[in-house]
Amino acid sequence: MRTGIPGLPSPHPIGEQLPSVYAEDRFMQGFTGALDEVLAPVISTLDNFSGYLDPGVAPADFVGWLAHWVALRVDESWSPEQLRQLVTRSVELHRWRGTRRGLTEHVRLLTGGEVEVTDSGGVVAEPRPGAPLPDPGPPWVRVRVRVPEPGRLDVRRLTAAVVDAVPAHVRVTVEVLEG
């Protein structure tokens, strides 16, 4: 949770903007000084608002909020850099969600490995009648990931991320290989 920064000066002190009759009034300067202390973090946040919306420069504790804004389920095992990359690429990932390309890119961002995605297909375009139909069995997807150290990847979490990225009725198989 974001909190105030102790001792943050106000860029626009209220006491300096009062009529000159209050310039030496200790009570009024103390009162407005207290208001300045409360308002300084708000003014600073508003002045830097665009930085909060850019995952590349946003404060680390705010990037998790940005992830929720773009419908990205955060996994606590992700590094801060991984989370920033996923939030940055989330619009493109959503555009390709449910496709081989989208799944490949998503898994590549999660693992940093070489990703191969195969699936059962399901769409056939043939100008002549009588073309063979796609695989009649239940739909499936197989994801093979090649990484230098397979033991460092949590296959259960990776499988959960893949299950979240494909349609609900699709069977998922994840293989992590050395390579």
C-alpha positions as CSV (number, residue, x, y, z in Angstrom):
1,M,0.0,0.0,0.0
2,R,1.3,3.4,-0.9
3,T,1.9,5.7,2.1
4,G,3.1,9.3,2.6
5,I,6.8,10.2,2.6
6,P,7.8,11.8,5.9
7,G,9.1,15.3,5.5
8,L,8.0,15.7,1.8
9,P,7.9,19.4,1.1
10,S,4.8,20.9,-0.6
11,P,5.6,22.4,-4.0
12,H,2.8,25.0,-3.3
13,P,2.8,25.9,0.5
14,I,-0.6,27.3,1.5
15,G,0.8,29.7,4.0
16,E,2.8,31.5,1.3
17,Q,-0.4,32.0,-0.7
18,L,-2.3,33.7,2.1
19,P,-2.7,37.5,2.3
20,S,0.3,39.2,3.9
21,V,-1.6,39.9,7.1
22,Y,-1.3,36.2,7.9
23,A,2.5,36.0,7.0
24,E,3.6,36.3,10.6
25,D,0.5,34.8,12.3
26,R,2.0,31.7,14.0
27,F,-1.3,29.9,14.4
28,M,-2.3,30.3,10.7
29,Q,1.2,29.3,9.5
30,G,1.2,26.2,11.7
31,F,-2.3,25.3,10.6
32,T,-1.5,25.7,6.9
33,G,1.8,23.9,7.5
34,A,-0.2,20.9,8.8
35,L,-2.4,21.0,5.7
36,D,0.7,21.2,3.5
37,E,2.0,18.0,5.2
38,V,-1.2,16.2,4.4
39,L,-1.5,17.5,0.9
40,A,2.1,17.2,-0.3
41,P,1.9,13.4,-1.1
42,V,-1.4,13.9,-2.9
43,I,0.1,16.7,-5.0
44,S,3.2,14.7,-5.7
45,T,1.2,11.7,-6.8
46,L,-1.0,13.8,-9.1
47,D,2.1,15.5,-10.6
48,N,3.7,12.1,-11.3
49,F,0.5,10.2,-12.2
50,S,1.7,9.2,-15.7
51,G,4.6,7.5,-14.1
52,Y,2.2,5.4,-12.0
53,L,0.5,4.1,-15.2
54,D,3.7,3.1,-16.9
55,P,4.7,-0.4,-15.6
56,G,8.3,0.3,-16.6
57,V,8.7,3.1,-14.1
58,A,5.8,2.7,-11.7
59,P,6.7,2.0,-8.0
60,A,7.2,-1.8,-7.5
61,D,4.3,-2.0,-5.1
62,F,2.0,-0.3,-7.6
63,V,2.8,-2.7,-10.5
64,G,0.6,-5.4,-8.8
65,W,-2.4,-3.0,-8.9
66,L,-1.7,-2.3,-12.6
67,A,-1.7,-6.1,-13.2
68,H,-5.2,-6.3,-11.7
69,W,-6.4,-3.4,-13.9
70,V,-5.4,-5.3,-17.0
71,A,-6.9,-8.6,-15.8
72,L,-3.6,-10.4,-15.1
73,R,-3.7,-12.8,-12.3
74,V,-0.5,-12.2,-10.3
75,D,1.6,-15.2,-9.2
76,E,3.8,-14.4,-6.2
77,S,6.6,-16.5,-7.6
78,W,7.1,-14.0,-10.5
79,S,10.1,-11.6,-10.2
80,P,9.4,-7.9,-10.2
81,E,10.9,-7.7,-13.7
82,Q,8.7,-10.5,-15.0
83,L,5.6,-8.8,-13.6
84,R,6.6,-5.5,-15.3
85,Q,7.1,-7.3,-18.6
86,L,3.7,-9.1,-18.3
87,V,1.8,-6.0,-17.5
88,T,3.6,-4.1,-20.3
89,R,2.7,-6.8,-22.8
90,S,-0.8,-7.5,-21.4
91,V,-2.8,-5.7,-24.1
92,E,-1.0,-7.7,-26.8
93,L,-1.4,-10.9,-24.8
94,H,-5.1,-10.3,-24.5
95,R,-5.4,-9.6,-28.2
96,W,-3.9,-13.0,-29.0
97,R,-5.5,-14.8,-26.1
98,G,-6.7,-18.3,-27.0
99,T,-4.4,-18.6,-30.0
100,R,-1.1,-20.5,-30.4
101,R,0.8,-17.3,-30.8
102,G,-0.7,-15.7,-27.6
103,L,0.0,-18.9,-25.5
104,T,3.5,-19.2,-26.9
105,E,4.3,-15.5,-26.0
106,H,2.7,-15.8,-22.6
107,V,4.6,-18.9,-21.6
108,R,7.9,-17.4,-23.0
109,L,7.4,-14.4,-20.8
110,L,6.7,-16.6,-17.7
111,T,9.7,-18.9,-18.3
112,G,12.2,-17.2,-20.4
113,G,12.6,-20.5,-22.3
114,E,12.0,-21.8,-25.8
115,V,8.3,-22.6,-26.2
116,E,6.6,-25.0,-28.6
117,V,2.8,-25.2,-28.6
118,T,0.8,-27.9,-30.4
119,D,-2.9,-28.4,-30.3
120,S,-5.7,-30.5,-31.7
121,G,-6.9,-27.9,-34.1
122,G,-10.5,-27.5,-34.7
123,V,-11.0,-25.5,-37.8
124,V,-10.8,-26.8,-41.4
125,A,-11.2,-24.8,-44.5
126,E,-11.6,-26.8,-47.7
127,P,-13.2,-25.6,-51.0
128,R,-14.2,-29.2,-51.9
129,P,-16.9,-31.0,-50.0
130,G,-16.0,-34.2,-48.1
131,A,-12.8,-32.9,-46.5
132,P,-11.7,-34.8,-43.4
133,L,-12.9,-33.3,-40.2
134,P,-10.5,-32.2,-37.4
135,D,-9.6,-34.5,-34.6
136,P,-12.9,-35.8,-33.3
137,G,-11.7,-36.3,-29.7
138,P,-11.8,-33.7,-27.0
139,P,-9.6,-30.6,-27.7
140,W,-6.1,-30.5,-26.2
141,V,-3.0,-28.4,-26.1
142,R,0.5,-29.4,-25.4
143,V,3.1,-26.9,-24.3
144,R,6.8,-27.9,-24.3
145,V,9.2,-25.5,-22.7
146,R,13.0,-25.8,-23.0
147,V,15.0,-24.1,-20.3
148,P,18.6,-24.5,-19.1
149,E,17.5,-25.6,-15.6
150,P,14.1,-27.4,-15.6
151,G,14.2,-28.0,-11.9
152,R,13.9,-24.3,-11.2
153,L,10.5,-24.0,-12.9
154,D,7.4,-24.8,-10.8
155,V,5.5,-27.0,-13.3
156,R,2.3,-26.8,-11.2
157,R,2.2,-23.0,-11.4
158,L,3.1,-23.0,-15.1
159,T,0.3,-25.5,-15.8
160,A,-2.1,-23.3,-13.9
161,A,-1.1,-20.3,-15.9
162,V,-1.6,-22.2,-19.2
163,V,-5.0,-23.5,-18.0
164,D,-6.0,-19.9,-17.3
165,A,-4.9,-18.9,-20.8
166,V,-6.8,-21.5,-22.8
167,P,-10.6,-22.1,-23.2
168,A,-12.1,-24.0,-20.2
169,H,-12.9,-27.2,-22.2
170,V,-9.3,-27.7,-23.5
171,R,-7.1,-30.4,-21.9
172,V,-3.7,-29.1,-21.0
173,T,-0.3,-30.9,-21.0
174,V,2.9,-29.1,-20.0
175,E,6.3,-30.5,-20.4
176,V,9.5,-28.8,-19.1
177,L,12.7,-30.1,-20.8
178,E,16.3,-29.2,-20.6
179,G,17.6,-27.3,-23.6
